[in-house]
């Protein structure tokens, strides 16, 4: 843990004389933030910016690159070229401790956690506008909860660190149980919900609705593997319903057009009513660039890196209509103007159009973009309610309304008269199609223990698991080797 805690203390709490408008856009190197600085509102804002930066340092740590997406390649929505080393370890369910994809996200989450801890343990001493200070603290609780939600789903037991200062004891910290981590996540999100406002202070930041929506996702996962607390389904449905009932107040909704939803035009804001929570990116601000919506998702024929694309079976089973047309790139245009179908590409797979930049912008042929990283969508909350309600008493009229609203936009027939089990299964499948490529499907497969059954249907020409015996051992990834070597208690 030395690398994580030491770096977090001396990097994630750096002083910035900036306000909300500079969210994720300042260079924080060489500026150490102490307790005295946190007594000012400006210092607290600076600390919050530092906490967010744990999620958004493109080539070092966080989510605005493709490493986090690579970690979800076990889902049937994504695959990668054969023989691609670290990447295929996730796709084939055999991740080693030395895999290079996990450390940036692992460290980034802990950097964000340390920065959030710095605020949570100091905000009550801060002088300034009480309402703003309260909101800053609410955002810090949200940051800590989201970071631990990612870590516990990926790694299971991890250290539960609630302090912000470095001490030698942290180098021997033990792992907390999965249940303890989820309990902390719940507590943090309930605190965030009580401290945030209905409106967002800046683009991409959370509000009360964001905290409620994330808590609904947390409850949904607690109901599945490994905790299998079935009582959480009713809690997930109730919390998601709070978001749905007040969606207008929170600024959430379903956009009518997929062209708007997946516009991916970095010359514009890049956010819409479906974005419950997103990470802003800026390719003009160095390491806050977004490389995921760039060469990471591009075919080599466009200068891309050929890292991720769709599995054959998933693409073939995907219902025809405007959603499929907007999700996948049936053709791509090279810089010389040559148009290629996906069957003419080297790896002969359909790439994700929804993860590519708008081809009409000047920066299309470039690794970097300013497109925000979408982390949680309103349609995901609708589907969470529908599934959770079906599993806790059966679907009601609102559950059908939520599911069918998404199918209506996709120009698919509405469901009616399904049994609770059939309705829940239909919702899970709809989540796969609606949220594919957005780092959701893998976690759904794990919580529902569907991994082995889904892999059994994988097209034989796509990557196959290293072992035909898929067990719960494949559901979690190891803690990175560097941290294991420093702290034997993490093994």
C-alpha positions in Angstrom: 0.0 0.0 0.0 3.0 2.3 0.3 2.7 3.4 -3.3 -1.0 4.1 -3.0 -1.0 5.9 0.3 2.2 7.8 -0.1 1.3 9.0 -3.6 -2.2 9.9 -2.5 -1.0 12.0 0.4 1.5 14.0 -1.5 -0.4 14.2 -4.8 -4.1 14.0 -4.3 -4.1 16.8 -1.7 -2.2 19.4 -3.6 -3.2 23.1 -3.3 -5.0 24.8 -6.1 -6.2 28.4 -6.1 -9.2 27.4 -8.2 -12.9 27.2 -8.1 -15.6 24.8 -9.5 -15.0 26.0 -13.1 -11.5 24.5 -13.0 -12.8 21.0 -12.2 -10.1 18.5 -13.2 -8.1 21.1 -15.3 -5.3 22.2 -13.0 -1.7 20.9 -12.6 -1.4 20.1 -8.9 2.2 18.9 -8.8 4.5 20.3 -6.2 1.8 21.8 -4.0 1.1 20.1 -0.7 -2.1 20.8 1.1 -2.1 20.8 4.9 -4.8 21.0 7.6 -4.4 24.8 7.9 -5.3 25.4 4.3 -8.5 23.4 4.6 -9.9 25.9 7.1 -10.6 28.1 4.0 -13.3 27.4 1.5 -10.9 27.9 -1.3 -8.6 25.3 0.2 -11.4 22.8 0.6 -12.4 23.4 -3.1 -8.8 22.7 -4.0 -8.8 19.5 -2.0 -12.0 18.4 -3.8 -10.4 19.0 -7.2 -7.5 16.8 -6.0 -9.8 14.0 -5.0 -11.6 14.1 -8.4 -8.2 13.9 -10.1 -7.7 10.5 -8.7 -10.2 9.4 -11.4 -8.9 11.4 -14.3 -5.2 11.4 -15.0 -5.2 9.7 -18.4 -1.9 7.9 -18.6 -1.3 7.4 -14.9 -4.5 6.5 -13.1 -8.3 6.7 -13.2 -11.1 6.1 -15.7 -10.5 8.4 -18.6 -8.5 5.8 -20.5 -9.3 2.3 -21.6 -7.8 0.3 -18.7 -11.0 0.2 -16.7 -12.9 -0.9 -19.8 -10.3 -3.7 -20.3 -11.1 -4.9 -16.8 -14.7 -5.6 -18.0 -13.7 -7.6 -21.1 -15.1 -10.8 -19.4 -18.6 -9.5 -20.4 -20.1 -10.8 -23.6 -20.4 -7.3 -25.0 -16.6 -6.8 -25.5 -13.7 -8.7 -26.7 -10.1 -8.0 -27.9 -7.7 -9.3 -30.5 -6.2 -12.7 -29.7 -2.7 -12.8 -28.2 -2.9 -9.3 -26.7 -1.2 -10.1 -23.4 -2.6 -8.2 -20.5 -5.8 -7.3 -22.2 -6.8 -10.9 -23.1 -6.2 -12.0 -19.5 -9.5 -10.3 -18.7 -11.2 -11.5 -21.8 -10.1 -15.1 -21.0 -10.7 -15.0 -17.2 -7.1 -15.5 -16.2 -5.8 -12.3 -14.7 -2.3 -12.3 -13.2 -1.1 -10.0 -10.4 1.4 -8.5 -12.8 -1.3 -7.4 -15.3 -0.6 -3.7 -16.1 -4.3 -2.7 -16.7 -5.4 -2.9 -13.0 -2.8 -0.8 -11.2 -3.8 2.6 -12.7 -7.4 2.1 -11.7 -6.6 0.5 -8.4 -4.2 3.4 -7.5 -6.5 6.0 -8.9 -9.4 4.9 -6.7 -7.3 5.0 -3.6 -6.0 8.4 -4.6 -9.5 9.6 -4.8 -10.4 7.9 -1.5 -7.5 9.6 0.3 -8.5 13.0 -1.2 -12.1 12.4 -0.1 -10.9 11.4 3.4 -9.0 14.7 3.6 -12.2 16.6 3.1 -14.5 14.5 5.2 -12.2 14.8 8.2 -11.6 18.5 7.9 -14.7 20.2 6.4 -16.3 21.0 9.8 -13.3 23.3 10.5 -13.7 25.2 7.3 -14.8 28.8 7.3 -17.0 30.1 4.5 -20.4 29.6 2.9 -21.9 26.8 5.0 -24.1 25.5 2.1 -21.2 25.3 -0.3 -19.0 23.6 2.3 -21.7 21.1 3.0 -22.0 20.3 -0.7 -18.2 19.9 -1.0 -18.3 17.3 1.8 -21.3 15.6 0.1 -19.3 15.2 -3.1 -16.4 13.8 -1.1 -18.6 11.1 0.4 -19.8 10.3 -3.1 -16.3 10.1 -4.4 -15.3 7.7 -1.6 -18.4 5.5 -2.1 -18.0 5.3 -5.9 -14.3 4.4 -5.6 -14.9 1.6 -3.1 -17.9 0.4 -5.2 -15.5 -0.1 -8.1 -12.8 -1.7 -6.0 -15.1 -4.2 -4.1 -16.7 -5.4 -7.4 -13.3 -5.8 -9.1 -11.1 -7.1 -6.2 -13.5 -8.2 -3.4 -11.7 -7.7 -0.1 -9.5 -4.6 -0.1 -8.2 -2.2 2.6 -10.9 0.0 4.1 -9.0 3.3 4.7 -10.8 6.2 6.3 -7.8 8.3 7.3 -6.0 10.8 5.1 -2.5 11.1 6.6 0.3 8.7 5.9 1.5 6.4 8.7 3.8 3.4 8.7 0.8 1.3 10.0 -0.8 1.7 6.6 1.9 -0.4 5.1 0.6 -3.4 7.1 -3.1 -2.7 6.8 -5.4 -5.7 6.5 -8.2 -6.2 4.0 -11.8 -5.5 5.1 -14.6 -8.0 4.3 -16.8 -7.4 1.3 -19.7 -6.8 3.7 -17.8 -4.2 5.7 -16.9 -2.4 2.5 -20.5 -2.3 1.2 -21.7 -1.1 4.6 -19.3 1.8 4.3 -20.4 2.6 0.8 -24.0 2.7 2.0 -23.2 5.0 4.8 -21.2 7.3 2.5 -24.0 7.5 0.0 -26.7 8.2 2.6 -24.4 11.0 3.9 -23.9 12.3 0.3 -27.7 12.3 -0.2 -28.2 14.4 2.9 -25.6 16.9 2.0 -25.8 17.4 -1.8 -28.3 19.7 -3.5 -30.8 18.9 -6.2 -28.8 20.7 -8.8 -25.2 20.0 -9.8 -22.6 22.6 -9.0 -20.7 21.9 -12.2 -21.0 19.6 -15.2 -20.5 16.0 -14.4 -20.6 16.4 -10.6 -23.1 14.5 -8.5 -26.3 15.9 -7.0 -28.8 14.2 -4.6 -30.2 12.2 -7.5 -26.8 10.9 -8.4 -26.2 9.7 -4.9 -29.6 8.0 -4.8 -29.1 6.4 -8.2 -25.7 5.0 -7.2 -27.1 3.7 -4.0 -29.7 1.8 -6.0 -26.9 0.2 -8.0 -25.1 -0.7 -4.8 -28.2 -2.4 -3.3 -28.8 -4.3 -6.6 -25.3 -5.7 -6.4 -25.5 -6.6 -2.7 -28.6 -8.7 -3.6 -26.4 -10.8 -5.9 -23.1 -12.6 -5.6 -21.2 -12.7 -3.2 -23.4 -11.3 -0.4 -26.7 -12.6 -1.9 -28.8 -10.4 0.5 -32.1 -10.8 -1.3 -33.7 -8.1 1.0 -31.6 -5.5 -1.0 -33.8 -5.9 -4.1 -36.7 -4.1 -2.4 -34.3 -1.4 -1.2 -32.8 -1.0 -4.7 -36.3 -0.7 -6.2 -37.3 1.9 -3.6 -34.2 4.0 -4.0 -34.4 3.9 -7.8 -38.0 4.9 -7.6 -37.0 8.0 -5.6 -34.9 9.1 -8.5 -37.6 8.3 -11.1 -40.3 10.1 -9.2 -38.2 13.3 -8.9 -36.1 13.0 -12.1 -37.2 16.4 -13.4 -36.0 18.0 -10.2 -32.6 16.4 -10.6 -32.4 17.2 -14.3 -32.5 13.6 -15.5 -34.5 12.1 -18.4 -34.4 10.0 -21.5 -33.3 11.8 -24.6 -35.4 11.1 -27.7 -32.6 10.6 -30.2 -29.6 8.3 -30.3 -27.9 10.9 -32.4 -28.1 13.2 -29.3 -27.3 10.4 -26.8 -24.1 9.3 -28.7 -23.3 12.6 -30.4 -19.7 12.5 -29.1 -18.9 15.9 -30.4 -16.2 17.4 -28.3 -16.8 20.9 -29.6 -20.0 20.8 -27.6 -20.6 20.1 -23.9 -20.9 16.4 -24.4 -23.4 15.8 -21.6 -27.2 15.3 -21.7 -30.1 14.6 -19.4 -29.3 10.9 -19.3 -25.9 11.5 -17.6 -26.5 11.0 -13.9 -22.8 11.2 -13.3 -19.9 11.7 -15.7 -16.2 12.6 -15.5 -15.4 15.7 -17.6 -12.3 15.5 -19.8 -10.3 18.1 -21.6 -7.6 17.2 -24.2 -6.3 20.7 -24.0 -5.4 20.2 -20.3 -2.8 17.5 -20.7 -3.5 14.4 -18.5 -7.3 15.2 -18.3 -7.7 14.1 -21.9 -10.0 11.1 -22.7 -8.2 8.4 -24.6 -11.1 5.9 -24.3 -13.1 7.8 -26.9 -10.1 7.9 -29.2 -7.7 5.3 -30.5 -8.5 2.8 -27.8 -11.8 2.1 -29.4 -10.6 2.7 -33.0 -9.6 0.0 -35.6 -6.0 0.1 -36.8 -7.1 1.2 -40.3 -8.0 4.5 -38.7 -4.7 4.7 -36.8 -6.4 3.2 -33.8 -5.0 0.7 -31.3 -7.4 -2.2 -31.9 -7.9 -2.8 -28.2 -11.7 -3.5 -27.8 -14.6 -4.3 -30.1 -17.8 -6.3 -30.0 -18.1 -10.1 -29.7 -19.7 -11.9 -32.7 -22.6 -13.5 -30.8 -23.5 -10.3 -28.9 -23.5 -8.3 -32.2 -25.5 -10.9 -34.0 -28.1 -11.3 -31.2 -28.5 -7.5 -30.8 -32.0 -6.5 -32.0 -32.0 -4.6 -35.3 -33.1 -1.0 -35.2 -31.9 2.5 -34.5 -30.1 1.6 -31.3 -28.0 -1.1 -33.0 -27.2 1.4 -35.8 -26.1 4.0 -33.3 -24.1 1.5 -31.1 -21.9 -0.2 -33.8 -19.8 1.2 -36.6 -20.9 -0.8 -39.7 -18.4 1.1 -41.8 -15.4 3.3 -41.0 -13.7 6.0 -43.2 -9.9 6.1 -43.5 -8.1 9.4 -43.7 -7.7 9.0 -47.4 -11.5 8.8 -47.7 -11.7 5.0 -48.3 -14.8 3.5 -46.7 -14.4 0.0 -45.2 -17.1 -2.3 -43.8 -16.3 -4.0 -40.5 -15.9 -7.3 -42.3 -13.0 -5.7 -44.3 -11.1 -4.7 -41.2 -8.1 -6.7 -40.1 -9.9 -8.2 -37.1 -13.2 -8.5 -38.8 -15.3 -7.4 -35.8 -17.8 -4.5 -35.5 -16.3 -1.7 -33.4 -18.3 0.5 -31.0 -19.5 3.6 -32.7 -20.9 4.8 -29.4 -17.3 4.8 -28.1 -15.9 6.7 -31.1 -15.8 10.4 -31.7 -18.1 12.2 -34.1 -16.5 11.7 -37.5 -17.5 15.2 -38.5 -15.2 16.9 -36.1 -11.7 17.9 -37.0 -10.1 15.8 -34.2 -11.6 12.5 -35.4 -8.2 11.0 -36.3 -6.5 11.5 -33.0 -5.9 9.4 -29.9 -7.3 12.1 -27.5 -10.7 13.7 -27.0 -12.6 16.0 -24.6 -15.6 13.7 -24.5 -16.8 13.1 -20.9 -16.5 9.6 -19.4 -20.1 8.4 -18.8 -20.2 6.6 -15.5 -23.9 6.3 -14.7 -27.0 6.8 -16.9 -30.6 7.5 -16.2 -31.7 4.5 -18.3 -29.6 2.3 -16.1 -31.6 3.5 -13.1 -34.8 2.7 -14.9 -33.6 -0.8 -15.6 -32.4 -1.2 -12.0 -35.9 -0.3 -10.8 -37.5 -2.7 -13.2 -35.3 -5.7 -12.3 -35.2 -5.0 -8.6 -39.0 -4.6 -8.5 -39.5 -7.9 -10.4 -37.3 -9.7 -7.9 -39.1 -8.2 -4.9 -42.8 -8.8 -5.4 -43.1 -8.8 -9.2 -43.1 -6.1 -11.8 -45.7 -3.3 -11.4 -46.9 -0.7 -13.9 -43.9 1.5 -13.3 -41.5 -1.4 -13.9 -43.2 -2.1 -17.3 -43.1 1.7 -18.1 -39.4 1.9 -17.4 -38.5 -1.1 -19.5 -40.8 -0.3 -22.3 -39.7 3.3 -22.5 -36.2 2.1 -23.4 -37.5 -0.5 -25.9 -39.7 2.2 -27.5 -36.8 4.4 -28.3 -35.1 1.3 -29.8 -38.2 0.7 -31.8 -38.8 -2.7 -30.2 -42.2 -4.1 -29.2 -43.3 -3.5 -25.7 -43.5 -6.3 -23.1 -46.6 -7.3 -21.2 -47.9 -10.1 -19.1 -44.6 -11.6 -18.2 -43.9 -13.7 -15.1 -41.7 -12.1 -12.5 -38.8 -14.3 -13.5 -39.3 -13.7 -17.2 -39.6 -10.0 -16.7 -36.4 -9.9 -14.6 -34.5 -11.9 -17.2 -35.8 -9.6 -20.0 -34.6 -6.6 -18.0 -31.1 -8.0 -17.5 -30.9 -8.6 -21.3 -32.1 -5.1 -21.9 -29.3 -3.8 -19.7 -26.8 -5.7 -21.8 -28.0 -4.1 -25.0 -28.7 -0.6 -23.7 -25.5 -0.3 -21.6 -23.1 -2.4 -23.7 -19.5 -1.1 -23.8 -20.2 1.1 -20.7 -18.6 -1.2 -18.1 -21.9 -2.7 -16.8 -22.4 -6.1 -18.4 -19.5 -7.9 -16.7 -20.6 -6.8 -13.2 -24.2 -7.9 -14.0 -22.9 -11.3 -15.1 -20.9 -11.7 -11.9 -23.7 -10.6 -9.5 -26.1 -13.0 -11.2 -23.5 -15.8 -11.5 -24.0 -16.0 -15.2 -20.4 -16.1 -16.3 -20.1 -19.8 -17.0 -23.4 -20.0 -18.9 -22.7 -16.9 -21.0 -19.1 -18.1 -21.9 -20.5 -21.5 -22.9 -22.3 -19.6 -25.7 -19.4 -17.5 -26.9 -18.6 -17.8 -30.6 -15.7 -20.3 -31.1 -13.8 -17.8 -33.1 -13.7 -15.3 -30.3 -11.3 -15.6 -27.3 -12.0 -18.6 -25.1 -11.4 -18.9 -21.4 -8.0 -20.2 -20.3 -9.9 -23.0 -18.4 -13.2 -24.7 -19.2 -13.9 -24.9 -15.5 -15.2 -21.4 -14.7 -15.7 -20.9 -11.0 -16.1 -18.0 -8.5 -12.4 -17.6 -8.6 -12.8 -16.0 -12.0 -15.2 -13.3 -10.7 -12.6 -11.2 -9.0 -9.2 -9.8 -10.0 -6.0 -10.0 -7.9 -4.6 -7.0 -6.1 -1.6 -5.7 -8.2 1.7 -7.3 -7.5 3.5 -4.1 -6.4 1.1 -3.7 -3.5 1.3 -7.4 -2.6 5.1 -7.2 -2.4 5.0 -4.2 -0.1 2.2 -5.4 2.2 2.0 -9.3 2.6 -1.3 -8.8 4.5 -3.0 -8.1 1.1 -2.3 -11.5 -0.3 
